[in-house]
Amino acid sequence: MEETAEGRRVPGLLVIDDAMIMRMRIAAIAREAGWSVVAEAANGLEGLALYRQHRPDLVTLDIVMPEMDGVETLRELRTEDPSARIVMVSAVDQRAKLRECFAAGAADFVVKPFDKERLLALFQKYADVVRASESPSQ
């Protein structure tokens, strides 16, 4: 488990996207935001196996992928771990697909091509959520 200089745990990210360039870009921005990229997967089946192995704090998940698409992967992840934090990242900008993802339990949605600042803000938001969930109750 990685820690910051202040002794806080570094949140972990799993990136699932069939496009290597997208995985690399998301991972680089996540690291810039202070995240540890625990694993990267090129499809949903691989992503499920890596989720089970690493139990990351956040998953970014593409919708259109071979083997198992993002919506099916999202449903499977949420069935296995109802508390999983999953952000859909896709070029698919359709209201019906967006509604389907939220209905299946997606926490957020980012449309490709994404703005770096939007992704940095998203990682900051979820880092705060992770830290709040780890704080002892008052």
Residue, then its C-alpha position, 0 to 999 in steps of 0.5 A: m500500500e502506497e502512502t503520501a509524505e503525510g502518511r495518507r494512503v494513496p488511492g488506487l485506480l483500475v483503468i479498463d479500456d481497449a485503446m492503449i493510448m486511452r489507458m496511458r492517458i488516463a493513467a498519466i492524469a491519474r498519477e498527476a492527481g496523486w493516484s496509484v494505477v494498480a492495473e490496466a485492462a484491455n477488456g471487461l473480462e480482464g478488468l473483472a479479474l484485475y478488480r478481484q485481485h486489486r480491489p481498487d478505490l476507483v475504476t474507469l471503464d470504457i463502454v465499447m470493448p471486445e470480449m465483454d463490453g463496459v455495460e456488461t462489465l459494470r453490471e458484473l462489478r456492481t453485482e460482485d461489489p455493490s460499493a465499487r466506484i465506477v466511472m464510465v469513460s466513452a466516446v459514446d455520447q447517447r442519452a439512452k446509453l448514459r441512462e443505462c450506465f447510471a441505472a446499472g450503478a455508474a458513479d459518473f460519466v466522462v465523454k471522450p475526448f476528455d479534457k485533462e482538467r475535467l479528469l483531474a477534477l474527477f480524480q480529486k473528487y473521488a480521492d476526497v470520497v475515498r478519504a471520507s470513507e476511510s475517516p473514523s466516524q465521529 
